């Protein structure tokens, strides 16, 4: 079913494009690499060996990582590609 001037399947194409964009953003995030530290870079507490093995290149202890994750500000989730304002720019 077409709506207005949109072609059939335009909504599904937009959803797929939004999902692809988000997956590309997540894949581009920097991941820890290299040798893990034995002590946290923020609080100098020892990092447990199972954590160092599970996450190569880890630099934060569990408590400091938890604090950093809690401070994370998620994106708004607004689909700018489909916004009329983005088409005017």
C-alpha positions as a Markdown table, in Angstrom:
| # | Residue | x | y | z |
|---|---|---|---|---|
| 1 | Unk | 0.0 | 0.0 | 0.0 |
| 2 | Unk | 1.5 | 3.3 | -1.0 |
| 3 | Unk | 1.0 | 6.5 | 1.0 |
| 4 | Unk | 1.0 | 9.8 | -0.8 |
| 5 | Unk | 4.1 | 10.1 | -3.1 |
| 6 | Unk | 6.0 | 7.4 | -1.3 |
| 7 | Unk | 6.6 | 4.2 | -3.3 |
| 8 | Unk | 5.6 | 0.8 | -2.0 |
| 9 | Unk | 7.9 | -0.5 | 0.7 |
| 10 | Unk | 9.3 | 2.9 | 1.6 |
| 11 | Unk | 8.6 | 2.5 | 5.3 |
| 12 | Unk | 10.3 | -0.9 | 5.4 |
| 13 | Unk | 13.3 | 0.6 | 3.5 |
| 14 | Unk | 13.6 | 3.4 | 6.0 |
| 15 | Unk | 13.5 | 0.9 | 8.9 |
| 16 | Unk | 16.2 | -1.2 | 7.3 |
| 17 | Unk | 18.3 | 1.9 | 6.7 |
| 18 | Unk | 18.0 | 3.0 | 10.3 |
| 19 | Unk | 19.0 | -0.4 | 11.5 |
| 20 | Unk | 22.0 | -0.6 | 9.2 |
| 21 | Unk | 23.1 | 2.9 | 10.3 |
| 22 | Unk | 23.0 | 1.9 | 14.0 |
| 23 | Unk | 24.8 | -1.4 | 13.4 |
| 24 | Unk | 27.5 | 0.4 | 11.5 |
| 25 | Unk | 27.9 | 2.9 | 14.4 |
| 26 | Unk | 28.2 | 0.1 | 16.9 |
| 27 | Unk | 30.7 | -1.8 | 14.9 |
| 28 | Unk | 32.8 | 1.4 | 14.5 |
| 29 | Unk | 33.1 | 1.9 | 18.3 |
| 30 | Unk | 36.6 | 1.4 | 19.7 |
| 31 | Unk | 37.1 | -1.9 | 21.4 |
| 32 | Unk | 39.9 | -2.6 | 23.9 |
| 33 | Unk | 42.9 | -4.3 | 22.3 |
| 34 | Unk | 46.3 | -5.4 | 23.3 |
| 35 | Unk | 47.4 | -6.5 | 26.7 |
| 36 | Unk | 45.2 | -6.0 | 29.7 |
| 37 | Unk | 46.3 | -4.0 | 32.6 |
| 38 | Unk | 46.7 | -5.6 | 36.0 |
| 39 | Unk | 45.4 | -2.6 | 37.9 |
| 40 | Unk | 42.7 | -0.1 | 37.1 |
| 41 | Unk | 43.9 | 3.2 | 35.5 |
| 42 | Unk | 41.4 | 5.2 | 37.5 |
| 43 | Unk | 41.5 | 3.8 | 41.1 |
| 44 | Unk | 44.6 | 1.5 | 41.0 |
| 45 | Unk | 42.6 | -1.5 | 42.3 |
| 46 | Unk | 43.6 | -4.9 | 40.9 |
| 47 | Unk | 41.6 | -6.1 | 37.9 |
| 48 | Unk | 40.5 | -9.7 | 38.4 |
| 49 | Unk | 42.2 | -12.2 | 36.1 |
| 50 | Unk | 39.0 | -13.6 | 34.7 |
| 51 | Unk | 38.0 | -10.1 | 33.5 |
| 52 | Unk | 41.5 | -9.6 | 31.9 |
| 53 | Unk | 41.1 | -12.9 | 30.1 |
| 54 | Unk | 37.5 | -12.2 | 29.0 |
| 55 | Unk | 38.1 | -8.6 | 27.7 |
| 56 | Unk | 41.5 | -8.2 | 26.0 |
| 57 | Unk | 43.0 | -4.8 | 26.6 |
| 58 | Unk | 40.8 | -4.0 | 29.6 |
| 59 | Unk | 42.0 | -0.9 | 31.6 |
| 60 | Unk | 39.2 | -0.4 | 34.2 |
| 61 | Unk | 38.0 | -2.5 | 37.1 |
| 62 | Unk | 34.4 | -3.6 | 37.3 |
| 63 | Unk | 33.4 | -0.7 | 39.7 |
| 64 | Unk | 34.9 | 2.0 | 37.5 |
| 65 | Unk | 33.5 | 0.5 | 34.3 |
| 66 | Unk | 30.1 | 0.4 | 36.0 |
| 67 | Unk | 30.3 | 4.0 | 36.9 |
| 68 | Unk | 31.4 | 5.0 | 33.4 |
| 69 | Unk | 28.5 | 2.9 | 31.9 |
| 70 | Unk | 26.0 | 4.6 | 34.2 |
| 71 | Unk | 27.1 | 8.0 | 33.1 |
| 72 | Unk | 26.6 | 7.1 | 29.4 |
| 73 | Unk | 24.0 | 9.3 | 27.7 |
| 74 | Unk | 22.1 | 7.3 | 25.1 |
| 75 | Unk | 21.3 | 8.8 | 21.7 |
| 76 | Unk | 17.9 | 10.3 | 21.3 |
| 77 | Unk | 16.7 | 7.8 | 18.7 |
| 78 | Unk | 15.3 | 10.4 | 16.4 |
| 79 | Unk | 15.3 | 9.3 | 12.8 |
| 80 | Unk | 16.9 | 12.3 | 11.1 |
| 81 | Unk | 16.9 | 10.7 | 7.7 |
| 82 | Unk | 13.1 | 10.7 | 7.6 |
| 83 | Unk | 12.7 | 14.2 | 9.2 |
| 84 | Unk | 11.3 | 17.0 | 7.0 |
| 85 | Unk | 13.8 | 19.4 | 8.7 |
| 86 | Unk | 16.8 | 17.3 | 7.5 |
| 87 | Unk | 15.4 | 17.5 | 3.9 |
| 88 | Unk | 15.4 | 21.3 | 4.1 |
| 89 | Unk | 19.1 | 21.6 | 4.8 |
